[in-house]
């Protein structure tokens, strides 16, 4: 009992206090207390051993599963690749010949000049990223990289952030232009909104980083379009463009300048840019054409307009310019009344003019109508005439220009039955395409029976415009169902009149026909003619 009463803890404490070796009895007590702990450890060790063995077995299974998964993924990739090859076989796009893909690339950029942008990719870059095949086509089609619209206007952020952004654009512009190979370049630059004064505390306009890159390729510029949004301030690009010489732009043929407000006269007064011997086409959109020094005699194309549609240059200013031309083939002008005490009466001969677009405003009172600039012009070889506005008697001009084949002409309030229009058209025997439209949107309904019949009925003076094949008339016009039938059939089939060319394309507005039943009958008639092969459309039905 005494042996049991003693514990291993009390024995150990006694031994520690007395600092002596344990007796046999004390050794027995200590061994008895340790024995259960040893047995527990053996149990734990056995459990650990079993767990490790299980883990090892699981790891083997995982390794086998991963190996199988890898094989399955390889098999999947092989199947997908084969499937992609099969899809390529049936893909119309991938089966297109390379020359067709090249033409598609060209069509994507020719109507809309691609813009160099910081936040998005322009069309040439997009085309080069579609696929490896399209990338090859895009990179071997230099012409899609030969034009660029560059916006130099202020980017947001600090000066340092702007410099970084313009550096990125400059690098992209360099890549772009290099891909054009050695082709001549067309560059559209929207001017910076900065002025020199704005950067007195800085070394330069941040956009100069980009402009320097563009200017480094100026020897390849063929066409330059510059649109300033600087108001009355002088931007860095504007001054540097004005300073260009024949050495810096030896290929330049086209220059277009658009300023939305008056700028310093001295910049372009001293510029030789518009006198370069290579120039053929000049477009000036500004309220002050006197600021420019231009060699008008070398130009084949001239466009002179104000900064807005309502702005114009005086008839005398325009007439003096046209008088200086010698080989003009294209002319687009906006003309207004003369200034007080100003009157120009010299005749203007334009023997090579082929295309002429004009918008002319004048002073009109109950007893006076100022003469038109057309009264001064003789253009015997004129082919296309687009009159966008005017209140004049064009008969004299038409008589002096008997070769017009395409004509766009407005009709006016006083011409209620379009008889004045018919009278003018009698002077256009070569006309092939005609577009008639109301000079103002609020013009009332016109009676068009006489006009439509005059193209297909002999009448007292014969058929007008016997070569006419394309015809479009818009605005509120009224005519009968029988007139429409005669108009559509008078040049076709058995009803065709001798020596009169058949209709090729027709667009007719029936919005002025008030009777719903008649309008529907007209739509049905047109549908029948379309089914028979006539290219005719009705609008406003």
Secondary structure by P-SEA (a helix, b strand, c coil): cccccccaaaaaaaaaaacccccaaaaaaaaaaaaaaaaaaaaaaaaaaaaaaaaaaaaaaaaaaaaaaaaaaaaaaaaaaaaaaaaaaacccccccaaaaaaaaaaaccccccccccccccaaaaaaaccaaaaaaaaaccccccbbbbbcccccccaaaaaaaaaaaaaaaaaaaaaccccbbbbbbcccccccccccccccccaaaaaaaaaaacccccbbbbbbcccccccaaaaaaaaccccccccccbbbbbbcccccccccccccccccccccbbbbbcccccccccccccccbbbbbcccccccccaaaaaaaaaacccccbbbbbbbbbccccccbbbbbbccccbbbbbbbbbbcccccccccccccccccccbbbbccccccaaaaaaacccccbbbbbbccccccaaaaaaaacccccccbbbbbbcccccccccaaaaaaaaccccccccccccccbbbbbcbbbbcaaaaaaaaccccccccccccccccbbbbbccccccaaaaaaaaaaaaaaaaaccccccccc
